[in-house]
Amino acid sequence: MPKIFTMFSSFSLASLALPGMSGFVAEVLVFLGIITSQKYLLMPKIAITL
């Protein structure tokens, strides 16, 4: 049972996109793409990112 709990916990945290998990990398890439975009001004980019 402890092994199942550990697997379930790690999969749950990965779906939350916490640092060190699989979803976090994709989320960071999206935020970096928004911030480095030349299309919008700085303040709307910060508001979208938050």
C-alpha positions in Angstrom: 0.0 0.0 0.0 2.8 2.5 0.7 4.2 2.0 -2.8 0.8 2.7 -4.4 0.4 5.8 -2.2 3.8 7.1 -3.3 3.0 6.5 -7.0 -0.4 8.1 -6.7 1.1 11.1 -4.9 3.8 11.7 -7.5 1.3 11.5 -10.3 -1.0 13.9 -8.5 1.8 16.4 -8.0 2.9 16.1 -11.6 -0.6 17.0 -12.8 -0.4 20.2 -10.6 2.7 21.3 -12.5 4.9 21.6 -9.4 8.6 22.2 -9.9 10.5 19.0 -10.7 7.5 17.3 -12.3 6.6 16.9 -16.0 4.0 19.6 -16.2 6.2 22.3 -14.8 8.6 22.3 -17.8 5.7 22.9 -20.2 4.2 25.6 -18.1 7.6 27.4 -17.8 8.1 27.3 -21.5 4.6 28.8 -22.1 5.3 31.6 -19.6 8.7 32.3 -21.2 7.1 32.4 -24.6 4.6 35.0 -23.4 7.2 37.2 -21.7 9.7 37.1 -24.6 7.1 37.9 -27.2 7.4 41.2 -29.0 3.6 41.4 -29.7 2.3 42.9 -26.5 3.5 45.5 -24.0 5.1 44.6 -20.7 2.2 45.1 -18.3 -0.3 43.0 -20.2 2.3 40.2 -20.4 2.8 40.3 -16.7 -0.9 40.2 -16.1 -1.3 37.2 -18.4 1.5 35.4 -16.7 0.1 36.0 -13.2 
